[in-house]
Amino acid sequence: MDIARAIGIAAALVSLHREGVQNLLGPERTPLRDYAIKQSFYKRWLASVPMDALGPLVVIALEQVMDSGLADLPLCESEKDRVEMSGLVRACRILLTAQFALLTFCQFHVNSFLDFMVDTFSQQFMNDPDAEQGVLNWGLLQAMMRIAAKRLEGTYVTLFTGTAIGFAPLAVDVVVGLGDERVSGDCAGPPWNWILRQLVVVLARMALCLQAFLGAASVTEKCCRTKYFVNSLISDNGPILDLDRTYLVR
């Protein structure tokens, strides 16, 4: 399970490095930061950091609680190898959890930026329904979305796949391993303590990945509704496009 998670996280990190994520969320001036400052929602975007970090921090805390709780379980000799971890293994697990949380935080934070960006565009157009300027602003908005999508699209697939594969070892334990061992071996009692704790951890990671997917899908849906909102504000007597000029709107 940890090997699959490590492969997924490594693939996500490689994808981010190849796409140049430092040009998206780096410490220096980046396109997202410059756009947020120009459109006057940079402070609101920064204020969203605690909420964006809440889910990843909860997963980190949950995994640490579950790992520490395994040592208190009444395990038989044949199961101790499952849960006993050396200091190096525990450190590696903590590092993997921290990297997973950081990657999902990046996804949430970029999704928050895109959400603020679309809302700001709609609000500005409502206050000043200039169709020509609106087309230009929408083209810039689409360019920012393509930049963000290109940098992060690989992380969605790799993290979700690596997390989903984590169900496989648990299924093997349930179907062919742990159940028979505890019934016919040297153990007594219900066989589900270890499995349930690991299942909770995997489900928490999966929920975090799905939340990132839903955030991106919500931005896409909002973009689809924006065109109807813009069209509803343009009246026959209002500002119209320059018919002598060619526009490209995606």
Disulfide bonds with the S-S distance in Angstrom:
Cys76-Cys187 1.66
